[in-house]
Amino acid sequence: MGRVIVAALRRQGANVVVFDTVADPAPFGDDGVVYAATDVASESAVAAGLQTAIRAVGKIAVLVNAADAIHSE
């Protein structure tokens, strides 16, 4: 779902910052996408990721939460 959202935002010309546990630009190959390795379960990691986002794109206009979790037993 996250890739679809990023693709739709990029088609509209938005610069996008993706938070993921691993910074991997391979899924998009797009210069308008910035990756920040961020564990969204950690408040301090999210704060650091937001600073990365602000430095990369300036003012943040939209936030989308498309985080998922996979639990194995």
C-alpha positions in Angstrom: 0.0 0.0 0.0 2.8 2.4 0.8 4.3 2.1 -2.7 1.0 2.9 -4.3 0.6 6.0 -2.1 4.2 7.2 -2.9 3.6 6.6 -6.6 0.4 8.6 -6.6 2.0 11.5 -4.7 5.0 11.5 -7.1 2.6 11.6 -10.1 1.2 14.8 -8.6 4.7 16.3 -8.3 5.1 15.9 -4.5 8.5 15.3 -2.9 8.1 12.3 -0.6 10.0 11.1 2.5 9.6 7.4 3.3 10.3 6.1 6.8 11.2 2.4 6.8 13.3 0.2 9.1 15.7 -0.1 6.1 16.5 2.8 3.8 16.0 1.2 0.5 15.4 3.4 -2.6 15.2 0.4 -4.9 11.3 0.1 -5.0 11.0 3.5 -6.6 14.2 4.6 -8.3 12.9 8.2 -8.1 14.9 11.3 -7.3 11.8 12.8 -5.6 11.8 10.2 -2.9 14.0 10.5 0.2 14.4 7.5 2.5 14.9 7.7 6.2 15.7 4.5 8.1 13.3 4.9 11.0 11.7 2.5 13.5 8.2 4.1 13.8 7.8 2.2 17.1 10.5 4.5 18.6 9.5 8.1 19.5 13.2 9.3 19.3 13.7 7.6 15.9 10.5 9.2 14.5 11.7 12.6 15.8 15.1 12.1 14.1 13.3 11.0 10.9 11.2 14.1 11.0 14.3 16.2 11.1 15.6 14.3 8.1 12.4 15.0 6.3 12.4 18.7 7.1 16.0 19.1 6.0 15.2 17.2 2.7 12.0 18.8 1.7 11.3 21.8 4.0 7.8 22.3 5.2 5.8 19.1 5.6 2.3 19.5 4.1 0.9 15.9 4.4 1.6 12.9 6.6 0.4 9.4 5.6 0.7 6.5 8.0 0.9 3.3 6.0 2.9 1.3 8.6 2.3 -2.4 8.9 3.5 -5.1 11.2 4.0 -8.8 10.6 3.8 -10.9 13.7 5.1 -14.5 13.7 4.5 -17.0 16.4 
